[in-house]
Amino acid sequence: MTFEKRRANTKQEIPTASMPDIVFMLLLFFMVTTTLREVDVLVKFKLPEAKAIEKIENKRLISYIWVGDDSRIQINDNLVKLDDVEPIMYGKRQELPNVIVSLRVDTNADMGLVTDIQQQLRKAYCLRLNYSTTLKI
């Protein structure tokens, strides 16, 4: 008596019934975790160069202040005067106590203006400062 192996006549297909659920969950995940650019820069600036730079990993803690070559100051999407820096940044400090203020200052900007901005930031108790630069190659 000989035995024959019977093979099942099943098809080896991938089930696609739950595919729309998986695609929807992935789409929702990427929509929730993606951050979009929030600010349009209205100030013309060219960052200074540095030989050694350090990257800040947690970008959610950073608040940017742009200073252009024409001594214009921008915080968020608004051009502000020097006297407005303290109340705006104090409000940000109240919302986010660990805020890091990143100064993006043009290479030709007046250093006296930068010093005045630093004084306004001290009054607002924003003591964690970062100066943005580009890497000199």
Phi, psi and omega in degrees: 000130181249144180254134177249139177278127177265131178259138181288147181265040180269148178270146180261071180254153176275129179289131183247013182294324182265007182300316178297325177295317180294316179297318179296318179295320177295317178298315178296320178300312181291328177292324182284322186272347182276136174251138181257159177294128187260339191237136170263123183280120181260354186254135175277126180209154174232120184290145175290164180258148179224154180278329180227130179231161179229132182269136176271126186282317185268095184284347180289339180273354188267135172240128187262142170234122179259137175234119183271175180289343178262021177063026174270143182245133178234130172235128186058232180260010187243140169278130185234163173270166182300323182290343181274350183296315183299308182294325180294313183287331175295320176297319177295323180293326178291322179289318185227095186298333182264026185297140174250124179267121179255118179269120176252093189253136177294150181296332182261009181289153180289126182291335176296322177295319179297319177296320177296321177296319178298321178295319178296322179291325176295320178296329180273003181061030172265090189259353177266104184248149176223137177251117183281137178219174171249156183281128178276124183260000000 
